């Protein structure tokens, strides 16, 4: 399978016209024999790609005290304090802007009730509710893991589309990342990857290339 994936990735890159930015590469997987009306057939997971996403991840850190300091020192572009949370509660437009601009949120566990109250209404529908962490957690490893993480899931449709890298990564690196996505299917589907009906890869602006 890895060989077929690498060939499809190479073709997608070769056929994509040059752009003045580094294009992302997505995998699209259609699943057969899956009734998404049944709750047990739906899933939502975060996957750490072995070779990273190839592009920066925007992380919002909701914390106070030492954890907030660590996040700032680690170069996080948005650190939200208790006072900031209350402001977002008053300004829904700004809260939506912050929710849309960030891929992941992490929150100090004891601040989760406030997060639910003030940011929950905008983060919940976007599937961006924060991962709670203890106040004693170390920010750096959390950030490093999220930098290579993508979310995948099946909800209303028996299909998945997710970022698996960028065109400046090697075909092999992207293929390994796609294999990591397939292992999630092995875990969540009754017949694992044997339930894959079709799989495609594509660059941001390019056309789809069939893998299987």
GROMACS elastic network, one bead per residue, 0.5 to 0.9 nm:
[ bonds ]
;  ai    aj funct       b0    kb
    1     4     6  0.52840   500
    1     5     6  0.62764   500
    1     6     6  0.87254   500
    1   179     6  0.86672   500
    1   211     6  0.88674   500
    2     5     6  0.50674   500
    2     6     6  0.61558   500
    2     7     6  0.86709   500
    2   172     6  0.82011   500
    2   175     6  0.60738   500
    2   176     6  0.74675   500
    2   178     6  0.86806   500
    2   179     6  0.73812   500
    3     6     6  0.51306   500
    3     7     6  0.62531   500
    3     8     6  0.86964   500
    3   172     6  0.87417   500
    3   175     6  0.81609   500
    4     7     6  0.51653   500
    4     8     6  0.62433   500
    4     9     6  0.86498   500
    4   175     6  0.89234   500
    4   211     6  0.61656   500
    4   212     6  0.79897   500
    5     8     6  0.51492   500
    5     9     6  0.61467   500
    5    10     6  0.86127   500
    5   171     6  0.83765   500
    5   172     6  0.87018   500
    5   174     6  0.85413   500
    5   175     6  0.56953   500
    5   178     6  0.79802   500
    5   179     6  0.88865   500
    5   200     6  0.88609   500
    5   201     6  0.83735   500
    5   211     6  0.58265   500
    5   212     6  0.86114   500
    6     9     6  0.50817   500
    6    10     6  0.61353   500
    6    11     6  0.85911   500
    6   171     6  0.52860   500
    6   172     6  0.60867   500
    6   173     6  0.89001   500
    6   174     6  0.76140   500
    6   175     6  0.55620   500
    6   211     6  0.88963   500
    7    10     6  0.51380   500
    7    11     6  0.61956   500
    7    12     6  0.86563   500
    7   171     6  0.78645   500
    7   211     6  0.80890   500
    8    11     6  0.50469   500
    8    12     6  0.61044   500
    8    13     6  0.86225   500
    8   171     6  0.88864   500
    8   200     6  0.78715   500
    8   201     6  0.68046   500
    8   202     6  0.88839   500
    8   209     6  0.60851   500
    8   210     6  0.66504   500
    8   211     6  0.56144   500
    9    12     6  0.50912   500
    9    13     6  0.62439   500
    9    14     6  0.85874   500
    9    25     6  0.83089   500
    9   167     6  0.89207   500
    9   171     6  0.59824   500
    9   172     6  0.88623   500
    9   174     6  0.75647   500
    9   175     6  0.75931   500
    9   201     6  0.64097   500
    9   202     6  0.76754   500
    9   203     6  0.88719   500
    9   209     6  0.78326   500
    9   211     6  0.85117   500
   10    13     6  0.51918   500
   10    14     6  0.60647   500
   10    15     6  0.85680   500
   10   170     6  0.88925   500
   10   171     6  0.61679   500
   11    14     6  0.50066   500
   11    15     6  0.59750   500
   11    16     6  0.84415   500
   11   209     6  0.71608   500
   12    15     6  0.53549   500
   12    16     6  0.61578   500
   12    25     6  0.86229   500
   12   201     6  0.68176   500
   12   202     6  0.57513   500
   12   203     6  0.64722   500
   12   206     6  0.71141   500
   12   207     6  0.73963   500
   12   208     6  0.71168   500
   12   209     6  0.58929   500
   13    16     6  0.52908   500
   13    17     6  0.84094   500
   13    25     6  0.86854   500
   13   167     6  0.65203   500
   13   202     6  0.80505   500
   13   203     6  0.68809   500
   13   206     6  0.81968   500
   14    17     6  0.79340   500
   15   206     6  0.72475   500
   15   207     6  0.80141   500
   16    19     6  0.85599   500
   16   202     6  0.86924   500
   16   203     6  0.69129   500
   16   204     6  0.88742   500
   16   205     6  0.71887   500
   16   207     6  0.74637   500
   17   205     6  0.80713   500
   17   206     6  0.72591   500
   18    21     6  0.84670   500
   19    22     6  0.72345   500
   19    23     6  0.76343   500
   19   205     6  0.85428   500
   20    23     6  0.89299   500
   22   166     6  0.67364   500
   22   167     6  0.64490   500
   22   168     6  0.71250   500
   22   204     6  0.89939   500
   23   165     6  0.88868   500
   23   166     6  0.57372   500
   23   167     6  0.57095   500
   23   168     6  0.82476   500
   23   203     6  0.59782   500
   23   204     6  0.53508   500
   23   205     6  0.74066   500
   24    53     6  0.88616   500
   24    54     6  0.81339   500
   24    55     6  0.82122   500
   24   163     6  0.68655   500
   24   164     6  0.77644   500
   24   165     6  0.58932   500
   24   167     6  0.61243   500
   24   168     6  0.89389   500
   24   202     6  0.83159   500
   24   203     6  0.55898   500
   24   204     6  0.53383   500
   24   205     6  0.87712   500
   25   162     6  0.85245   500
   25   163     6  0.58965   500
   25   164     6  0.58211   500
   25   165     6  0.52670   500
   25   166     6  0.51467   500
   25   167     6  0.63981   500
   25   174     6  0.82744   500
   25   201     6  0.68983   500
   25   202     6  0.55960   500
   25   204     6  0.62924   500
   26   161     6  0.66264   500
   26   162     6  0.53307   500
   26   164     6  0.54372   500
   26   165     6  0.71801   500
   26   166     6  0.85073   500
   26   200     6  0.83335   500
   26   201     6  0.56434   500
   26   202     6  0.54771   500
   26   203     6  0.64005   500
   26   204     6  0.75221   500
   27   160     6  0.78859   500
   27   161     6  0.56392   500
   27   162     6  0.56705   500
   27   163     6  0.65319   500
   27   164     6  0.65352   500
   27   178     6  0.71973   500
   27   199     6  0.71544   500
   27   200     6  0.57625   500
   27   202     6  0.66797   500
   28   159     6  0.72584   500
   28   160     6  0.56543   500
   28   162     6  0.68085   500
   28   198     6  0.82657   500
   28   199     6  0.56323   500
   28   200     6  0.51042   500
   28   201     6  0.61555   500
   28   202     6  0.81341   500
   28   208     6  0.88219   500
   29   158     6  0.86037   500
   29   159     6  0.54857   500
   29   160     6  0.51297   500
   29   161     6  0.64218   500
   29   162     6  0.89865   500
   29   196     6  0.67928   500
   29   197     6  0.76199   500
   29   198     6  0.59955   500
   29   200     6  0.65521   500
   29   201     6  0.88320   500
   30   157     6  0.88339   500
   30   158     6  0.61465   500
   30   160     6  0.65697   500
   30   161     6  0.88249   500
   30   195     6  0.86812   500
   30   196     6  0.60028   500
   30   197     6  0.54252   500
   30   198     6  0.52551   500
   30   199     6  0.62973   500
   30   200     6  0.88052   500
   31    34     6  0.67268   500
   31   157     6  0.89594   500
   31   158     6  0.52608   500
   31   159     6  0.56432   500
   31   160     6  0.82363   500
   31   193     6  0.86820   500
   31   195     6  0.56579   500
   31   197     6  0.50709   500
   31   198     6  0.71515   500
   31   199     6  0.88898   500
   32    35     6  0.88392   500
   32   158     6  0.71877   500
   32   159     6  0.88761   500
   32   194     6  0.89547   500
   32   195     6  0.53713   500
   32   196     6  0.60750   500
   32   197     6  0.51985   500
   32   198     6  0.86080   500
   33   158     6  0.87088   500
   33   195     6  0.69044   500
   33   197     6  0.88200   500
   34    37     6  0.88686   500
   34    38     6  0.88204   500
   34    41     6  0.68768   500
   34   158     6  0.64110   500
   34   189     6  0.84027   500
   34   195     6  0.82503   500
   35    38     6  0.59279   500
   35    39     6  0.89130   500
   35    41     6  0.66445   500
   35    42     6  0.88121   500
   35   158     6  0.77018   500
   36    39     6  0.69460   500
   36    40     6  0.83450   500
   36    41     6  0.57409   500
   36    42     6  0.61838   500
   36   154     6  0.75411   500
   36   155     6  0.64412   500
   36   156     6  0.60918   500
   36   157     6  0.65633   500
   36   158     6  0.64445   500
   37    40     6  0.88045   500
   37    41     6  0.77416   500
   37    42     6  0.83141   500
   37   155     6  0.84966   500
   37   156     6  0.75560   500
   38    41     6  0.55882   500
   38    42     6  0.72456   500
   39    42     6  0.54395   500
   39    43     6  0.83758   500
   39   155     6  0.85713   500
   40    43     6  0.77283   500
   41   154     6  0.77887   500
   41   155     6  0.83461   500
   41   188     6  0.79236   500
   41   189     6  0.75154   500
   42   153     6  0.71610   500
   42   154     6  0.50741   500
   42   155     6  0.53055   500
   42   156     6  0.82889   500
   42   158     6  0.88038   500
   42   188     6  0.85588   500
   43   152     6  0.81667   500
   43   153     6  0.51353   500
   43   154     6  0.53885   500
   43   155     6  0.69003   500
   43   188     6  0.72625   500
   44   151     6  0.72207   500
   44   152     6  0.58708   500
   44   154     6  0.65456   500
   44   155     6  0.79818   500
   45   150     6  0.84113   500
   45   151     6  0.57105   500
   45   152     6  0.54409   500
   45   153     6  0.60059   500
   45   184     6  0.80725   500
   46   149     6  0.63279   500
   46   150     6  0.56220   500
   46   152     6  0.62645   500
   46   153     6  0.85528   500
   47   148     6  0.81463   500
   47   149     6  0.53251   500
   47   150     6  0.53694   500
   47   151     6  0.62269   500
   47   152     6  0.73596   500
   47   180     6  0.74788   500
   47   181     6  0.70874   500
   47   184     6  0.78886   500
   48    51     6  0.86358   500
   48    52     6  0.73583   500
   48    53     6  0.88747   500
   48   145     6  0.67530   500
   48   146     6  0.74284   500
   48   147     6  0.84589   500
   48   148     6  0.53505   500
   48   150     6  0.65617   500
   48   151     6  0.89531   500
   48   177     6  0.87132   500
   48   180     6  0.79946   500
   49    52     6  0.50625   500
   49    53     6  0.67410   500
   49   148     6  0.54444   500
   49   149     6  0.59427   500
   49   150     6  0.73024   500
   49   164     6  0.75063   500
   49   165     6  0.88485   500
   49   176     6  0.81574   500
   49   177     6  0.52319   500
   49   178     6  0.82283   500
   49   180     6  0.64350   500
   49   181     6  0.80117   500
   50    53     6  0.88214   500
   50   148     6  0.74824   500
   50   173     6  0.81203   500
   50   176     6  0.70471   500
   50   177     6  0.59598   500
   50   180     6  0.73582   500
   51    54     6  0.78002   500
   51   148     6  0.73505   500
   51   165     6  0.81845   500
   51   169     6  0.88468   500
   51   173     6  0.59447   500
   51   174     6  0.75200   500
   51   176     6  0.74910   500
   51   177     6  0.64223   500
   52    55     6  0.80304   500
   52   145     6  0.89962   500
   52   147     6  0.69230   500
   52   149     6  0.72186   500
   52   164     6  0.81266   500
   52   165     6  0.71096   500
   52   173     6  0.88284   500
   52   177     6  0.78480   500
   53    56     6  0.75587   500
   53    57     6  0.82381   500
   53   147     6  0.71574   500
   53   148     6  0.51562   500
   53   149     6  0.70948   500
   53   150     6  0.77581   500
   53   163     6  0.71694   500
   53   164     6  0.60499   500
   53   166     6  0.71727   500
   53   177     6  0.85792   500
   54   148     6  0.80323   500
   54   164     6  0.82304   500
   54   165     6  0.50696   500
   54   166     6  0.53802   500
   54   167     6  0.85837   500
   54   168     6  0.79919   500
   54   169     6  0.69506   500
   55   147     6  0.83213   500
   55   148     6  0.87802   500
   55   165     6  0.74867   500
   55   166     6  0.71454   500
   56   147     6  0.67168   500
   56   148     6  0.87925   500
   57   102     6  0.76334   500
   57   103     6  0.62749   500
   57   104     6  0.78227   500
   57   146     6  0.74417   500
   57   147     6  0.54392   500
   57   148     6  0.79841   500
   57   149     6  0.85899   500
   58    76     6  0.80219   500
   58    77     6  0.75493   500
   58    78     6  0.84892   500
   58   101     6  0.72551   500
   58   103     6  0.52667   500
   58   104     6  0.66865   500
   58   105     6  0.87017   500
   58   147     6  0.83182   500
   59    76     6  0.66244   500
   59    77     6  0.72775   500
   59    78     6  0.70043   500
   59    79     6  0.88636   500
   59   101     6  0.89965   500
   59   102     6  0.55952   500
   59   103     6  0.59988   500
   59   105     6  0.56219   500
   59   106     6  0.75438   500
   59   143     6  0.78007   500
   59   146     6  0.79820   500
   59   147     6  0.84899   500
   60    76     6  0.72073   500
   60    77     6  0.72320   500
   60    79     6  0.60512   500
   60    80     6  0.72764   500
   60    98     6  0.83911   500
   60    99     6  0.86951   500
   60   102     6  0.63428   500
   60   103     6  0.80018   500
   60   104     6  0.63060   500
   60   106     6  0.63824   500
   60   107     6  0.84549   500
   60   130     6  0.86905   500
   61    67     6  0.89529   500
   61    68     6  0.73742   500
   61    71     6  0.68835   500
   61    72     6  0.88796   500
   61    76     6  0.73301   500
   61    77     6  0.86140   500
   61    78     6  0.61967   500
   61    80     6  0.60280   500
   61    81     6  0.86919   500
   61   104     6  0.86200   500
   61   105     6  0.57967   500
   61   107     6  0.59907   500
   61   108     6  0.82889   500
   61   130     6  0.86112   500
   62    67     6  0.89652   500
   62    68     6  0.74069   500
   62    78     6  0.83341   500
   62    79     6  0.57803   500
   62    81     6  0.60270   500
   62    82     6  0.80024   500
   62    85     6  0.84239   500
   62   105     6  0.73096   500
   62   106     6  0.60180   500
   62   108     6  0.62209   500
   62   111     6  0.77194   500
   62   112     6  0.89269   500
   62   115     6  0.82465   500
   62   130     6  0.83541   500
   63    66     6  0.83815   500
   63    67     6  0.60417   500
   63    69     6  0.87166   500
   63    71     6  0.85042   500
   63    79     6  0.69288   500
   63    80     6  0.61882   500
   63    81     6  0.55596   500
   63    82     6  0.75027   500
   63   106     6  0.82599   500
   63   107     6  0.59211   500
   63   108     6  0.51410   500
   63   109     6  0.87415   500
   63   111     6  0.72992   500
   63   135     6  0.78889   500
   64    67     6  0.62058   500
   64    69     6  0.78145   500
   64    79     6  0.87604   500
   64    80     6  0.79461   500
   64    81     6  0.55583   500
   64    82     6  0.70946   500
   64   108     6  0.76588   500
   64   111     6  0.87049   500
   64   135     6  0.83048   500
   65    68     6  0.54723   500
   65    69     6  0.64513   500
   65    70     6  0.89025   500
   65    81     6  0.88677   500
   65   135     6  0.84243   500
   66    69     6  0.50773   500
   66    70     6  0.62168   500
   66    71     6  0.86726   500
   66   135     6  0.77740   500
   66   136     6  0.81176   500
   67    70     6  0.50670   500
   67    71     6  0.61957   500
   67    72     6  0.86740   500
   67   108     6  0.78406   500
   67   135     6  0.62466   500
   67   136     6  0.72071   500
   67   137     6  0.71276   500
   67   138     6  0.71574   500
   67   139     6  0.65698   500
   68    71     6  0.51108   500
   68    72     6  0.62452   500
   68    73     6  0.86218   500
   68    79     6  0.65012   500
   68    80     6  0.80329   500
   68    81     6  0.77820   500
   68   139     6  0.84773   500
   69    72     6  0.51651   500
   69    73     6  0.61469   500
   69    74     6  0.86034   500
   69    79     6  0.88371   500
   70    73     6  0.50440   500
   70    74     6  0.61257   500
   70    75     6  0.88355   500
   70   138     6  0.74911   500
   70   139     6  0.58647   500
   70   140     6  0.75354   500
   71    74     6  0.50564   500
   71    75     6  0.66277   500
   71    76     6  0.56271   500
   71    77     6  0.87883   500
   71    78     6  0.87611   500
   71    79     6  0.70441   500
   71   138     6  0.87914   500
   71   139     6  0.56458   500
   71   140     6  0.73611   500
   71   143     6  0.83969   500
   72    75     6  0.52880   500
   72    76     6  0.53828   500
   72    77     6  0.74385   500
   72    78     6  0.80565   500
   72    79     6  0.67923   500
   73    76     6  0.74594   500
   74   139     6  0.75062   500
   74   140     6  0.63884   500
   74   143     6  0.81794   500
   75    78     6  0.88943   500
   76    79     6  0.68122   500
   76   143     6  0.84415   500
   78    98     6  0.88426   500
   78   102     6  0.88490   500
   80    83     6  0.80144   500
   80    84     6  0.56338   500
   80    85     6  0.66688   500
   80   107     6  0.89442   500
   81    84     6  0.50820   500
   81    85     6  0.63449   500
   81    86     6  0.89583   500
   82    85     6  0.51277   500
   82    86     6  0.66353   500
   82    87     6  0.89336   500
   82   111     6  0.75645   500
   82   114     6  0.77429   500
   82   115     6  0.88543   500
   83    86     6  0.53506   500
   83    87     6  0.65582   500
   83    88     6  0.89568   500
   84    87     6  0.50396   500
   84    88     6  0.63209   500
   84    89     6  0.86616   500
   85    88     6  0.51372   500
   85    89     6  0.62856   500
   85    90     6  0.89162   500
   85    95     6  0.89398   500
   85   114     6  0.71751   500
   85   115     6  0.68958   500
   85   117     6  0.89855   500
   85   118     6  0.61070   500
   85   119     6  0.71545   500
   86    90     6  0.65876   500
   86    91     6  0.88266   500
   86   114     6  0.81092   500
   86   118     6  0.64041   500
   86   119     6  0.89773   500
   87    90     6  0.51947   500
   87    91     6  0.62205   500
   87    92     6  0.89943   500
   87    94     6  0.89490   500
   87    95     6  0.86756   500
   87   118     6  0.83912   500
   88    92     6  0.61719   500
   88    93     6  0.83221   500
   88    94     6  0.64642   500
   88    95     6  0.50870   500
   88    96     6  0.88266   500
   88   118     6  0.63679   500
   88   119     6  0.68580   500
   89    92     6  0.63373   500
   89    95     6  0.74212   500
   89   117     6  0.76178   500
   89   119     6  0.65851   500
   90    95     6  0.88072   500
   90   118     6  0.80807   500
   91    94     6  0.55422   500
   91    95     6  0.63497   500
   91    96     6  0.88763   500
   92    96     6  0.61531   500
   92    97     6  0.86000   500
   92   118     6  0.89074   500
   92   119     6  0.85909   500
   92   122     6  0.79706   500
   93    96     6  0.52542   500
   93    97     6  0.63331   500
   93    98     6  0.88566   500
   94    98     6  0.62928   500
   94    99     6  0.86126   500
   95    98     6  0.52238   500
   95    99     6  0.61713   500
   95   100     6  0.86802   500
   95   118     6  0.86438   500
   95   119     6  0.67695   500
   95   122     6  0.69037   500
   95   123     6  0.87390   500
   96   100     6  0.60866   500
   96   101     6  0.85320   500
   96   119     6  0.86851   500
   96   122     6  0.59309   500
   96   123     6  0.80408   500
   97   100     6  0.52900   500
   97   101     6  0.61854   500
   97   102     6  0.89544   500
   98   101     6  0.51643   500
   98   102     6  0.64926   500
   99   102     6  0.57659   500
   99   103     6  0.80294   500
   99   104     6  0.88146   500
   99   105     6  0.87663   500
   99   119     6  0.84837   500
   99   122     6  0.67706   500
   99   123     6  0.61133   500
   99   126     6  0.78451   500
   99   128     6  0.75878   500
  100   103     6  0.76941   500
  100   123     6  0.87891   500
  100   126     6  0.82033   500
  102   105     6  0.73867   500
  102   128     6  0.87142   500
  103   128     6  0.73979   500
  104   128     6  0.61206   500
  104   129     6  0.80565   500
  104   130     6  0.69715   500
  104   131     6  0.83938   500
  104   146     6  0.75656   500
  105   128     6  0.65769   500
  105   129     6  0.67109   500
  105   131     6  0.65540   500
  106   129     6  0.82734   500
  106   132     6  0.61115   500
  106   133     6  0.71669   500
  106   142     6  0.86273   500
  107   110     6  0.83204   500
  107   111     6  0.66970   500
  107   112     6  0.65865   500
  107   115     6  0.79469   500
  107   130     6  0.55907   500
  107   131     6  0.60332   500
  107   133     6  0.61486   500
  107   134     6  0.85191   500
  107   135     6  0.89804   500
  108   111     6  0.54729   500
  108   112     6  0.68554   500
  108   131     6  0.84702   500
  108   132     6  0.56653   500
  108   133     6  0.51258   500
  108   134     6  0.57093   500
  108   135     6  0.55228   500
  108   136     6  0.89459   500
  108   137     6  0.85977   500
  109   112     6  0.54104   500
  109   113     6  0.85210   500
  109   131     6  0.83919   500
  109   133     6  0.51502   500
  109   134     6  0.53579   500
  109   135     6  0.68650   500
  110   113     6  0.72390   500
  110   114     6  0.85809   500
  110   132     6  0.83766   500
  110   133     6  0.86976   500
  110   134     6  0.76491   500
  110   135     6  0.76856   500
  111   114     6  0.54767   500
  111   115     6  0.62687   500
  111   116     6  0.87858   500
  111   132     6  0.85692   500
  112   116     6  0.60139   500
  112   117     6  0.85030   500
  112   130     6  0.81842   500
  112   132     6  0.69975   500
  113   116     6  0.51345   500
  113   117     6  0.62764   500
  113   118     6  0.87495   500
  114   117     6  0.50039   500
  114   118     6  0.59919   500
  114   119     6  0.78557   500
  114   120     6  0.86742   500
  115   118     6  0.53783   500
  115   119     6  0.51492   500
  115   120     6  0.59517   500
  115   129     6  0.85405   500
  115   130     6  0.83176   500
  116   119     6  0.58022   500
  116   121     6  0.74271   500
  116   123     6  0.87345   500
  116   124     6  0.86311   500
  116   129     6  0.82883   500
  117   120     6  0.58386   500
  117   121     6  0.75575   500
  118   121     6  0.71835   500
  118   122     6  0.85771   500
  119   122     6  0.56398   500
  119   123     6  0.59845   500
  119   124     6  0.81793   500
  119   129     6  0.84773   500
  120   123     6  0.50567   500
  120   124     6  0.53172   500
  120   125     6  0.83809   500
  120   128     6  0.88925   500
  120   129     6  0.68072   500
  121   124     6  0.57597   500
  121   125     6  0.70760   500
  122   125     6  0.61992   500
  122   126     6  0.68750   500
  122   128     6  0.85727   500
  122   129     6  0.88893   500
  123   126     6  0.52551   500
  123   127     6  0.61949   500
  123   129     6  0.52297   500
  123   130     6  0.81778   500
  124   127     6  0.51536   500
  124   128     6  0.60286   500
  124   129     6  0.55178   500
  125   128     6  0.76900   500
  125   129     6  0.87373   500
  126   129     6  0.79594   500
  128   131     6  0.87852   500
  133   136     6  0.81525   500
  133   137     6  0.63590   500
  134   137     6  0.53191   500
  134   138     6  0.89995   500
  135   138     6  0.85458   500
  137   142     6  0.84412   500
  138   141     6  0.65251   500
  138   142     6  0.70434   500
  139   142     6  0.53522   500
  139   143     6  0.61911   500
  139   144     6  0.87477   500
  140   143     6  0.52149   500
  140   144     6  0.62162   500
  140   145     6  0.87747   500
  141   144     6  0.50281   500
  141   145     6  0.62220   500
  141   146     6  0.86692   500
  142   145     6  0.53747   500
  142   146     6  0.63705   500
  142   147     6  0.87501   500
  143   146     6  0.51716   500
  143   147     6  0.61566   500
  144   147     6  0.51735   500
  144   148     6  0.71153   500
  145   148     6  0.56971   500
  145   149     6  0.64736   500
  146   150     6  0.80258   500
  147   150     6  0.87624   500
  150   162     6  0.71810   500
  150   163     6  0.70066   500
  150   164     6  0.80415   500
  151   162     6  0.73782   500
  151   163     6  0.89140   500
  152   160     6  0.66326   500
  152   161     6  0.74723   500
  152   162     6  0.65911   500
  152   181     6  0.80748   500
  152   184     6  0.87757   500
  153   159     6  0.82954   500
  153   160     6  0.64743   500
  153   161     6  0.87729   500
  154   157     6  0.64154   500
  154   158     6  0.60479   500
  154   159     6  0.63710   500
  154   160     6  0.64995   500
  155   158     6  0.73403   500
  155   159     6  0.85639   500
  156   159     6  0.86902   500
  157   160     6  0.81830   500
  162   181     6  0.89488   500
  163   166     6  0.82798   500
  164   174     6  0.61643   500
  164   175     6  0.84604   500
  164   177     6  0.58709   500
  164   178     6  0.63511   500
  164   181     6  0.86154   500
  165   168     6  0.84043   500
  165   169     6  0.67528   500
  165   173     6  0.81778   500
  165   174     6  0.59018   500
  165   177     6  0.76500   500
  166   169     6  0.56946   500
  166   170     6  0.88258   500
  166   174     6  0.80380   500
  166   203     6  0.79971   500
  167   170     6  0.76624   500
  167   171     6  0.85280   500
  167   174     6  0.89119   500
  167   203     6  0.73928   500
  169   172     6  0.82623   500
  169   173     6  0.64203   500
  169   174     6  0.67971   500
  170   173     6  0.52127   500
  170   174     6  0.64579   500
  170   175     6  0.86419   500
  171   174     6  0.52851   500
  171   175     6  0.61076   500
  171   176     6  0.86725   500
  172   176     6  0.61503   500
  172   177     6  0.86273   500
  173   176     6  0.51631   500
  173   177     6  0.63255   500
  173   178     6  0.87775   500
  174   178     6  0.62627   500
  174   179     6  0.86567   500
  175   178     6  0.50445   500
  175   179     6  0.62212   500
  175   180     6  0.87535   500
  176   180     6  0.64274   500
  176   181     6  0.89371   500
  177   180     6  0.50996   500
  177   181     6  0.66727   500
  177   182     6  0.89353   500
  178   181     6  0.50587   500
  178   182     6  0.63772   500
  178   183     6  0.88436   500
  179   183     6  0.63533   500
  179   184     6  0.89479   500
  180   183     6  0.52431   500
  180   184     6  0.68754   500
  181   184     6  0.53497   500
  181   185     6  0.69152   500
  182   185     6  0.50610   500
  182   186     6  0.63837   500
  182   187     6  0.88024   500
  182   192     6  0.80408   500
  182   193     6  0.62486   500
  183   187     6  0.63598   500
  183   188     6  0.87628   500
  183   192     6  0.79007   500
  183   193     6  0.76968   500
  184   187     6  0.50625   500
  184   188     6  0.62093   500
  184   189     6  0.84145   500
  184   192     6  0.82505   500
  184   193     6  0.88455   500
  185   188     6  0.50684   500
  185   189     6  0.54938   500
  185   190     6  0.87962   500
  185   191     6  0.85878   500
  185   192     6  0.51679   500
  185   193     6  0.57752   500
  185   195     6  0.85332   500
  185   196     6  0.87224   500
  186   189     6  0.58619   500
  186   190     6  0.77580   500
  186   191     6  0.70300   500
  186   193     6  0.55304   500
  186   194     6  0.84014   500
  187   190     6  0.80978   500
  187   192     6  0.65130   500
  188   191     6  0.86982   500
  188   192     6  0.68334   500
  189   193     6  0.75786   500
  189   194     6  0.89189   500
  189   195     6  0.74149   500
  190   195     6  0.80851   500
  191   194     6  0.55377   500
  191   195     6  0.58159   500
  192   195     6  0.59584   500
  192   196     6  0.79744   500
  193   196     6  0.53831   500
  194   197     6  0.81133   500
  196   199     6  0.71771   500
  196   212     6  0.85634   500
  197   212     6  0.78624   500
  198   210     6  0.76120   500
  198   211     6  0.74556   500
  198   212     6  0.52748   500
  199   209     6  0.85801   500
  199   210     6  0.60367   500
  199   211     6  0.53499   500
  199   212     6  0.53170   500
  200   208     6  0.60392   500
  200   209     6  0.53150   500
  200   211     6  0.52535   500
  200   212     6  0.72312   500
  201   207     6  0.86037   500
  201   208     6  0.57100   500
  201   209     6  0.53672   500
  201   210     6  0.66056   500
  201   211     6  0.71225   500
  202   205     6  0.79326   500
  202   206     6  0.59436   500
  202   207     6  0.59505   500
  202   209     6  0.61736   500
  202   210     6  0.89258   500
  203   207     6  0.71665   500
  203   208     6  0.77317   500
  204   207     6  0.85146   500
